[in-house]
Amino acid sequence: MEVYEKVVRHIKENDRLFEFTEAEILEVSQGRVKLKMKVKEKHLNGVGVCQGGVIFTFADLAFAIASNSYGKVALALQSQISFMKPARLNDVLVADAEEVTRTKRTALYRIKVYKEDDEETIAFCTGLAYVTDSTYDF
C-alpha cells in the first residue's frame, strides 16, 4: 500500500468531519486528490443552499489529504476561499486539490470545488501548509 493510501485511510478513520460531509475518494496520489460529496438536507443553511462552511470543510479535507499525502504531518498555515455559485440540495460536488509547489517546510495547494454534472465552479480555494518533521504512525 502506498503512503498516500495509508494517509487517506488514517484521515477517513480519524477526521470526524469526513463522516459529516460523507465524502468519497475519487482519485489520490502524492500531492493530489479528488473527493466527491452529495449535498444533503443537513448541509443546507437558512436560505436553502449549501452552507459555506460545509463547502469550505469539503475543500479543506481535500487540502488535508493532498498536503499530508507524502506521509509527513502537514498543518494549514493559511487558507482562503471564494464562493462563485451556490450549491443546492442533491448537487454532487467534486473537490479537486492539486499541489502548486512544495519545499521542505511549506506546500501550496489550489482546490477547486465544482458540480460533477456540468463542472460549474462553486468555489475556489488556496491553502498553504506547514510541513512538519513528524510522520504518521500507521
C-alpha positions in Angstrom: 0.0 0.0 0.0 1.3 3.4 -1.0 1.9 6.1 1.7 -0.8 8.3 0.3 -3.3 5.4 0.6 -2.4 5.0 4.2 -2.9 8.7 4.8 -6.3 8.6 3.2 -7.3 5.6 5.5 -6.0 7.4 8.6 -7.9 10.7 7.8 -11.1 8.8 6.9 -10.9 6.9 10.2 -9.9 9.9 12.4 -11.4 13.1 11.0 -14.9 13.5 12.2 -15.8 16.0 9.5 -15.0 13.4 6.8 -18.0 11.5 8.1 -20.2 14.6 8.3 -19.6 15.5 4.7 -19.9 11.9 3.6 -17.1 12.5 1.2 -15.8 9.8 -1.1 -12.4 9.4 -2.7 -12.3 9.5 -6.5 -8.6 9.7 -7.0 -5.5 10.1 -4.9 -1.8 10.4 -5.5 1.1 12.3 -3.9 0.1 16.0 -3.8 -3.3 15.4 -5.5 -6.8 14.2 -4.5 -10.3 14.4 -5.9 -13.2 14.0 -3.5 -16.9 13.8 -4.1 -19.9 14.6 -1.8 -23.7 14.9 -2.3 -25.4 18.0 -0.8 -27.9 16.8 1.8 -30.5 18.4 4.0 -28.1 18.6 6.9 -25.7 20.7 4.7 -28.2 23.4 4.0 -28.3 26.9 5.6 -31.3 29.0 6.4 -32.0 30.1 2.8 -31.9 26.6 1.5 -28.5 26.4 -0.1 -25.4 24.5 1.0 -23.8 26.3 3.9 -20.5 28.0 3.0 -18.8 26.3 6.0 -19.7 22.9 4.6 -18.1 23.8 1.2 -15.0 25.1 3.0 -14.8 22.0 5.1 -15.1 19.8 2.0 -12.3 21.8 0.3 -10.2 21.6 3.5 -10.5 17.8 3.6 -9.1 17.7 0.1 -6.3 20.1 1.1 -5.5 18.0 4.2 -5.2 14.7 2.2 -3.2 16.3 -0.6 -0.8 18.1 1.8 -0.3 15.0 4.0 0.0 12.5 1.2 3.8 12.3 1.5 3.4 10.8 5.0 4.7 13.9 6.8 2.3 15.7 9.0 1.3 19.0 7.3 -0.8 21.6 9.0 -2.6 24.6 7.5 -0.9 28.0 7.8 -3.4 29.9 5.7 -6.4 29.1 3.6 -8.7 31.3 1.5 -11.9 30.5 -0.3 -14.0 32.4 -2.8 -17.6 31.3 -3.4 -18.7 31.6 -7.1 -22.1 30.0 -7.1 -24.4 28.3 -4.6 -24.6 24.6 -4.3 -28.1 23.2 -3.8 -29.8 20.1 -2.3 -28.8 16.9 -4.2 -25.9 18.6 -6.1 -22.9 16.3 -6.3 -19.8 18.3 -5.7 -16.2 17.4 -6.5 -13.2 18.9 -4.7 -10.0 18.7 -6.8 -6.9 19.6 -4.8 -3.5 19.8 -6.5 -0.1 20.8 -5.3 1.3 24.0 -6.8 4.7 23.9 -5.1 6.3 22.1 -2.1 9.5 22.9 -0.2 11.0 21.3 2.9 8.8 23.4 5.2 5.8 24.7 3.1 3.4 23.5 0.4 0.9 25.4 -1.6 -2.3 23.9 -3.0 -5.2 25.1 -5.1 -8.6 23.4 -4.6 -11.5 23.8 -7.0 -15.0 22.7 -5.9 -17.3 22.2 -8.8 -20.6 20.4 -9.7 -20.0 16.9 -11.0 -22.7 17.0 -13.7 -21.7 20.2 -15.6 -18.4 21.1 -13.9 -19.7 24.5 -12.9 -17.3 26.1 -10.4 -18.9 26.5 -6.9 -15.8 27.7 -5.0 -12.1 28.2 -5.4 -9.7 27.8 -2.5 -6.0 28.1 -1.9 -4.2 26.5 1.0 -0.7 26.9 2.4 0.6 24.1 4.6 3.5 23.9 7.1 5.3 20.6 6.6 6.5 19.2 10.0 9.2 16.7 10.7 6.6 14.3 12.2 5.5 11.3 10.3 2.3 9.2 10.7 2.5 6.1 12.8 0.4 3.8 10.7 
